[in-house]
Amino acid sequence: MTGNLIVVTGTTGSGKTTTCREFIDRHDDPWLHFGADNALGTLMSRKFVDGGARCDEGVCIEPADADDPDSPYELKLGAVGMPVIHAMHRMIAAALDFGMNIITDHVTTMNPPILEDCVRVLHGYPVLFVALKPPPEILDARIDGRLEDVARVVGMEQAKVTNERTRRGSQSIGREIYSHDCFDLVLDTGKLSPAEVAQAIAQRQRMGPGEGFGRLAGRFGVAG
């Protein structure tokens, strides 16, 4: 029997990872948590992730105009970035085929076309598409709160640079994530606690899969 999938998306600092962990801890049934944090932060060397020495080949947040450092920042995928994302989607599909239930933290941007690849690979499975959308001031506070954690990985000097890039990129990434109306559930993680968010997702999941991925498949011209 095919497993169920919950895709939890949102910009940096929206609470995706915390939500997924809370969900699997509270749920009576076994759920696996696998997503962008695993694929980009653990399975692949940090040097290919934003702030790393070779992040231009992987995943980075950079000015939209390379000649203007004050231009809006945006998410960019290098030569290995999109293949890693595609592989992550295939890994999720393989687990679903074995009957495992998956909840994934994700950054489903329209541009770069992460959402389209996600839909193309996973639209045929039972999917619930959830967006976390706290207010901007909450996002800034959460990004600032990660400084020490980032510093333990890349050092304080690089951590400050990375955090500033992340803060500047968060807004534009959010626009790319929230630019459509195909979410099955939208939650304000500024008002709701992690436990309340996890409970709301569990309640909606018990009602069955959503229709968001199906609508997106139509928009992207995905057959089947």
C-alpha positions as CSV (number, residue, x, y, z in Angstrom):
1,M,0.0,0.0,0.0
2,T,1.3,3.4,-0.9
3,G,2.3,5.7,1.9
4,N,0.9,9.2,2.6
5,L,2.9,12.4,2.0
6,I,2.7,15.8,3.8
7,V,4.8,18.5,2.1
8,V,5.4,21.4,4.6
9,T,6.7,24.5,2.8
10,G,7.6,28.0,3.8
11,T,10.5,30.5,3.6
12,T,13.5,30.5,5.9
13,G,12.5,30.7,9.6
14,S,8.8,29.8,9.0
15,G,9.1,26.7,11.3
16,K,9.2,23.8,8.8
17,T,11.7,21.6,10.6
18,T,10.2,22.2,14.1
19,T,6.8,21.4,12.7
20,C,7.8,18.2,11.1
21,R,9.6,17.0,14.3
22,E,6.6,17.9,16.4
23,F,4.3,16.1,14.0
24,I,6.2,12.8,14.0
25,D,6.7,12.9,17.8
26,R,2.9,13.5,18.4
27,H,1.5,11.0,15.8
28,D,0.5,7.5,16.9
29,D,1.5,6.0,13.6
30,P,5.1,5.9,12.3
31,W,6.0,8.8,10.0
32,L,9.4,9.5,8.5
33,H,10.8,13.1,8.5
34,F,12.9,13.6,5.4
35,G,13.4,16.8,3.4
36,A,15.5,19.8,2.4
37,D,17.3,20.0,5.7
38,N,18.5,16.4,5.3
39,A,19.3,16.6,1.7
40,L,21.1,19.9,1.8
41,G,22.4,20.0,5.4
42,T,23.4,16.3,6.0
43,L,23.6,14.2,2.9
44,M,25.6,16.8,1.0
45,S,28.7,18.6,2.2
46,R,28.1,22.0,3.7
47,K,30.6,23.5,1.2
48,F,27.9,23.2,-1.5
49,V,25.2,25.0,0.6
50,D,24.8,28.7,1.1
51,G,27.8,30.2,2.8
52,G,30.1,27.3,1.8
53,A,33.1,27.6,-0.4
54,R,31.4,26.0,-3.4
55,C,27.8,27.0,-2.8
56,D,27.6,28.5,-6.3
57,E,27.6,24.9,-7.6
58,G,24.9,23.8,-5.1
59,V,22.4,26.0,-3.4
60,C,23.0,29.7,-2.5
61,I,21.3,33.0,-1.8
62,E,22.8,35.7,-3.9
63,P,21.9,39.2,-5.3
64,A,19.6,39.0,-8.3
65,D,22.0,41.4,-10.0
66,A,25.6,40.2,-9.6
67,D,26.8,43.8,-10.3
68,D,24.6,45.3,-7.7
69,P,25.1,43.8,-4.2
70,D,22.2,45.9,-2.9
71,S,19.7,44.3,-5.3
72,P,17.1,41.8,-3.8
73,Y,18.6,38.5,-2.9
74,E,17.2,35.3,-4.4
75,L,17.6,31.5,-4.2
76,K,19.9,30.1,-6.9
77,L,20.7,26.5,-7.8
78,G,24.0,25.5,-9.4
79,A,25.0,22.5,-11.4
80,V,24.5,20.1,-8.6
81,G,21.7,21.9,-6.8
82,M,18.7,20.9,-8.9
83,P,19.9,17.3,-9.3
84,V,20.1,16.9,-5.5
85,I,16.6,18.3,-5.2
86,H,15.3,15.9,-7.9
87,A,17.1,13.0,-6.2
88,M,15.4,14.0,-2.9
89,H,12.0,13.8,-4.6
90,R,12.9,10.4,-6.0
91,M,13.9,9.2,-2.6
92,I,10.6,10.3,-1.1
93,A,8.8,8.5,-3.9
94,A,10.7,5.3,-3.2
95,A,9.8,5.4,0.5
96,L,6.1,6.0,-0.4
97,D,6.2,3.0,-2.7
98,F,7.3,0.9,0.2
99,G,4.3,2.1,2.2
100,M,6.1,4.6,4.4
101,N,4.4,7.8,5.5
102,I,6.6,10.8,4.9
103,I,6.5,14.4,6.1
104,T,8.9,16.6,4.4
105,D,10.2,20.1,5.1
106,H,10.7,21.9,1.8
107,V,11.3,25.2,0.0
108,T,8.9,24.8,-3.0
109,T,9.7,27.9,-5.1
110,M,8.3,28.5,-8.5
111,N,11.6,30.0,-9.5
112,P,13.9,28.1,-9.3
113,P,11.4,25.4,-10.4
114,I,11.6,23.3,-7.3
115,L,7.8,23.1,-6.9
116,E,7.4,22.0,-10.5
117,D,9.9,19.2,-10.1
118,C,8.2,18.1,-6.8
119,V,4.8,18.0,-8.5
120,R,6.1,16.1,-11.5
121,V,7.6,13.4,-9.3
122,L,5.0,13.2,-6.5
123,H,1.6,14.3,-7.8
124,G,0.4,10.7,-8.2
125,Y,0.7,10.0,-4.5
126,P,-1.7,11.0,-1.7
127,V,-0.3,14.5,-0.9
128,L,-1.3,17.1,1.6
129,F,0.4,20.5,0.8
130,V,0.8,22.7,3.8
131,A,2.3,26.3,3.9
132,L,3.6,27.9,7.0
133,K,3.4,31.7,6.8
134,P,4.4,33.8,9.9
135,P,4.7,37.6,9.7
136,P,8.0,39.1,8.6
137,E,9.1,40.3,12.0
138,I,8.8,36.7,13.3
139,L,11.0,35.5,10.4
140,D,13.7,38.0,11.2
141,A,13.8,37.1,14.9
142,R,14.1,33.4,14.1
143,I,16.9,33.9,11.6
144,D,18.8,36.0,14.2
145,G,18.2,33.3,16.7
146,R,20.1,30.8,14.5
147,L,23.3,32.7,14.5
148,E,25.1,30.5,17.2
149,D,24.0,27.3,15.5
150,V,25.3,28.4,12.1
151,A,28.5,29.7,13.7
152,R,29.2,26.2,15.1
153,V,29.3,24.9,11.6
154,V,31.0,27.7,9.6
155,G,32.5,30.0,12.2
156,M,31.1,33.3,13.6
157,E,32.4,35.5,10.8
158,Q,30.9,33.4,8.0
159,A,27.8,32.9,10.1
160,K,27.1,36.6,10.3
161,V,27.5,36.9,6.5
162,T,25.2,33.9,5.9
163,N,22.5,35.2,8.3
164,E,22.5,38.5,6.5
165,R,22.1,36.8,3.2
166,T,19.4,34.6,4.6
167,R,17.5,37.5,6.0
168,R,17.7,39.4,2.7
169,G,16.7,36.3,0.7
170,S,13.8,35.2,2.9
171,Q,11.4,37.7,1.5
172,S,12.0,37.0,-2.1
173,I,12.0,33.2,-1.5
174,G,8.7,33.7,0.3
175,R,7.2,35.4,-2.7
176,E,8.2,32.5,-4.9
177,I,6.7,30.0,-2.5
178,Y,3.4,31.8,-1.8
179,S,2.8,32.9,-5.4
180,H,0.0,30.5,-6.0
181,D,-3.3,29.5,-4.3
182,C,-2.9,25.7,-4.4
183,F,-2.1,25.0,-0.7
184,D,-4.4,22.6,1.1
185,L,-3.7,24.3,4.4
186,V,-2.0,27.6,5.4
187,L,-1.0,28.1,9.0
188,D,0.4,31.2,10.8
189,T,3.3,29.9,12.9
190,G,3.6,33.3,14.6
191,K,0.2,32.8,16.3
192,L,0.2,29.0,16.7
193,S,2.6,27.0,18.8
194,P,4.5,24.0,17.3
195,A,2.1,21.6,19.0
196,E,-0.9,23.5,17.7
197,V,0.5,23.5,14.1
198,A,1.2,19.8,14.3
199,Q,-2.3,19.2,15.6
200,A,-3.9,21.2,12.8
201,I,-1.9,19.3,10.2
202,A,-2.8,15.9,11.8
203,Q,-6.5,16.9,11.8
204,R,-6.5,17.9,8.2
205,Q,-4.5,14.8,7.2
206,R,-7.1,12.5,8.8
207,M,-9.6,14.0,6.3
208,G,-7.6,12.5,3.4
209,P,-5.1,13.9,0.8
210,G,-5.5,17.4,-0.5
211,E,-6.2,18.6,-4.0
212,G,-3.3,21.1,-4.3
213,F,-0.8,18.9,-6.1
214,G,-3.5,17.9,-8.6
215,R,-4.3,21.5,-9.5
216,L,-0.6,22.3,-9.8
217,A,-0.1,19.2,-12.0
218,G,-2.7,20.7,-14.4
219,R,-1.0,24.1,-14.4
220,F,2.4,22.5,-15.1
221,G,0.9,20.3,-17.8
222,V,1.8,17.1,-16.1
223,A,0.0,14.1,-17.6
224,G,-1.4,11.2,-15.6
